[in-house]
Every structure is written in C-alpha cells, then in structure tokens.
Amino acid sequence: MTTKKTRARSPEKKEEQFNRIIEEGKKLFVTRGAYGFGVRALARRLNMSEANIYNYVESKRELWVAIRTKYLKQYYTELKEIVKNHQGSIVDLCVKWAEFFLNFASTDYQRFLIMYLIPPPRSKKIGTLEKTYEPLKLMEYGLNVIQKAFELKDIKEKEIADFFYYMFGVFFGAANVEAFLRIRSKIQEPIKIESDILTPERFRKYVLKEVRLRVENLIK
C-alpha cells in the first residue's frame, strides 16, 4: 500500500494563508478583546486545525505581534514614500502627513485599533516573533523628519519636539472622532447644535486647516 504524498505549500500560498490568519485575528481582537477568544475559535473561523494555526504563530500573543508588525510596516513604508517624494513647503508636508494619518486610520479602523489601542494578551512565554521583533521607532522617525524640515529655521529643538508630539496627539484624537462620526447610529447622540450636524468630511477639513495654521504660526 502506497502512502499519498501531500504537496508542500508554496511560499505564496503560505503567505496568503498567513494573511488570512492575520485578518481574521484582527477582527477577533477588535470584537472580543485580548482575552475574549482563543486559538481554537480562530481556527474554526478559518476552517483550519489548531495545529495548522500553530505552524504560523506560537500563541495568541504572537498573533497580536504579527498583526501589529504587519500594519506598522505598512504605515512606515507609506509614510517614508510621502516624505521622500515631497517637494513642497514645511507647511505642506505637515498637512500631508496629517491627511495620510487620518486616511490610514479611516481606511481600516480595526487596523488602527490594533496598532495603538488594543493591548497584547499576557503570556509567560516569549515566542519567536516577539524575540526577533525590532521596533520601527515610528515616533522617532517622525520627529527626525520634522526636525530636518525645520533645520533652517531659528526654532529650538525642544520646541520642535513639543510641536511634533502635539501634532501626533491632534492626529490621534481626530482619527478617533472621525471613526465616531462614521459609525454613529440613530440611537447614538450625534454631535449636533440645533440643525447643524458635524460630518466626518467637515471635521477632516477643519483639522487640516488648523494643522496648517499651527505650522505657519510656528515658522513665522
């Protein structure tokens, strides 16, 4: 009797499967929280065995690391391209950065939540992905970009750093407000004064205008 050999998955198929695990894992982390589901539940949703899941990630914490790493790299790569190709003024660069941040968050808010708001599950074991994880230092990169953009201006380094963290806080808060404006329903109280209702588009326009004014005031 001969044993039927199974063909090994190609690297492309493995990557496709890993992306399926990441996307479904992202949904579970957002809808159920860090402790509201297990690997078994993830396997059922993907029609996979638990053993197969463990071929890709060693634990639920490792899944969180994999998800966050993927999206941080996306953000980092896209932001670097924007900075590299930018040819306008410092003001235009800051506005472009703000718009990119808000677009990145609104395109996939679950991705944004994993990156910044959903903590990793606790685990006594540190898996391979976590051991080899190298921080991208996104905040450091952003601050360096802003410092270089302002290097010809007579502005103190501390003032530039304060400005950068202030701007990040504005972007971060604005992304969450935009998400609220998009998902509110009739049973949620809208941001409204009489007949004047705030829309995501109107709010985005206002935020970008304020960012521009803030940068212009800094470089006067």
Secondary structure, 3 states (H helix, E strand, C coil): CCCCCCCCCCHHHHHHHHHHHHHHHHHHHHHHCCCCCCHHHHHHHHCCCHHHHCCCCCCHHHHHHHHHHHHHHHHHHHHHHHHHHCCCCHHHHHHHHHHHHHHHHHHCHHHHHHHHCCCCCCCCCCCHHHHCCCCCCHHHHHHHHHHHHCCCCCCCHHHHHHHHHHHHHHHHHHHHHHHHHHHCCCCCCCCEECCEECCHHHHHHHHHHHHHHHHHHHCC
